Amino acid sequence: MPIQTPYYLVDMGALQANLQQAARLRELSGAKIQLALKCFATWAAFDLMRAYLDGSTSSSLYELKLGREKFGGETHAYSVAWAGHEIDEAVAHADKIIFNSVSQLERLGARAAAIPRGLRLNPGVSASGYDLADPARPFSRLGESDPARAEAVIEQLDGFMIHNNCENRDFARFDRLLGQVEERFAPLLERVSWVSLGGGIHFTAAGYPLEALAARLRRFAQRHGVQVYLEPGEALVQGAGSLEVTVLDTLYHGKHLAIVDAATEAHMPDLLLYGAAARIEPNRGAHRYMVCGKTCLAGDVFGEYDFPEPLVPGSRLSLRDAAGYTMVKKNWFNGVAMPAIALKDLDGGIRVVREFGYQDFVGSLG
Ligand SMILES: *Cc1c(COP(=O)(O)O)cnc(C)c1O
């Protein structure tokens, strides 16, 4: 029986190809690689993923616990701000804990003394084209930018985390940014044993010079005497997921419109946040449609595409690039049916690993 749409489909073969790149980078560079759960936390895929990676990193207590329970390996804890009531539980589940500010370290650091403690640094430069996602934006709360303030607490620190890349496919740009990090923080880097360089490096993009990146990371590690960590999210899952939908209605209001059984804000919210269109392939043919979601939001539009045949109710569409920042962000806006999660296994078989129903909707409210 065909699977009822909408559903997210994770392609384990495409995922494995990314993971193989990650494993190669790990081997060539000596860096350890942690999956950033905030991007992708579909734990049914972790059995495959953990063989290629060192562990996971988190942005909250719940992600941390999920990483410990479902991924295993080395489990890093980070939060923009830990609550006092969270810290003991966080320490109990983490192999390392990273504080976002000197004030958090001063207030809660003593309760985390049993495990290695790190501090997030903000170099004040980034590779992000979007103000919304730019850790170096004005008045940023993400990390300590003053080397002197970090130095004042260095005795409590084993490492640093710096995350200032975002979908960066340009190795030369990464190289320059890392150079700027070194200029600003080199005397501090030498005094700790590990440095996490965060996520956002798109080393799985076609044509990315993996060897050059690996050599740069190795030099960085040797120069400062540190173990380097990377925390990729999107780079590990890019091209490895789709949102499978069905056309429910077609209209002509100056343009041909097709309404599908999913929604941007509820199921691929980054499209709205970043003003982007979903990708549908091959996007060729004589029939152009604006593909729209089924919520009441007027701008619930996935994009405009060309199709070889007219769309009719029942036509199936596959919205690409739907693995990262989708399943972790989906919500119940409009009470629209939440897409199930299915995996396409390495042998080509498809299995549904999670379905959501009315009771889940009810249970998300009270
Ligand atoms: C978002 C984030 C990541 C993962 O970023 P990607 O762009 O998905 O690779 C890693 N580390 C930190 C601290 C983050 O905030």
The ligand as an SDF file (V2000), in Angstrom:
LIG
                    3D

 15 15  0  0  0  0  0  0  0  0999 V2000
   23.5020   25.6480   14.1770 C   0  0  0  0  0  0  0  0  0  0  0  0
   24.7410   25.2070   14.8330 C   0  0  0  0  0  0  0  0  0  0  0  0
   25.4790   24.1380   14.2870 C   0  0  0  0  0  0  0  0  0  0  0  0
   25.0910   23.4120   13.0210 C   0  0  0  0  0  0  0  0  0  0  0  0
   25.0700   24.3070   11.9370 O   0  0  0  0  0  0  0  0  0  0  0  0
   24.8870   23.7870   10.4330 P   0  0  0  0  0  0  0  0  0  0  0  0
   24.8440   25.0570    9.6500 O   0  0  0  0  0  0  0  0  0  0  0  0
   23.6180   23.0240   10.3360 O   0  0  0  0  0  0  0  0  0  0  0  0
   26.0800   22.9680   10.0970 O   0  0  0  0  0  0  0  0  0  0  0  0
   26.6160   23.7510   14.9650 C   0  0  0  0  0  0  0  0  0  0  0  0
   27.0190   24.3780   16.1050 N   0  0  0  0  0  0  0  0  0  0  0  0
   26.3170   25.4070   16.6430 C   0  0  0  0  0  0  0  0  0  0  0  0
   26.8010   26.0380   17.8970 C   0  0  0  0  0  0  0  0  0  0  0  0
   25.1690   25.8560   16.0290 C   0  0  0  0  0  0  0  0  0  0  0  0
   24.5000   26.8840   16.5530 O   0  0  0  0  0  0  0  0  0  0  0  0
  1  2  1  0
  2  3  1  0
  2 14  2  0
  3  4  1  0
  3 10  2  0
  4  5  1  0
  5  6  1  0
  6  7  2  0
  6  8  1  0
  6  9  1  0
 10 11  1  0
 11 12  2  0
 12 13  1  0
 12 14  1  0
 14 15  1  0
M  END
$$$$
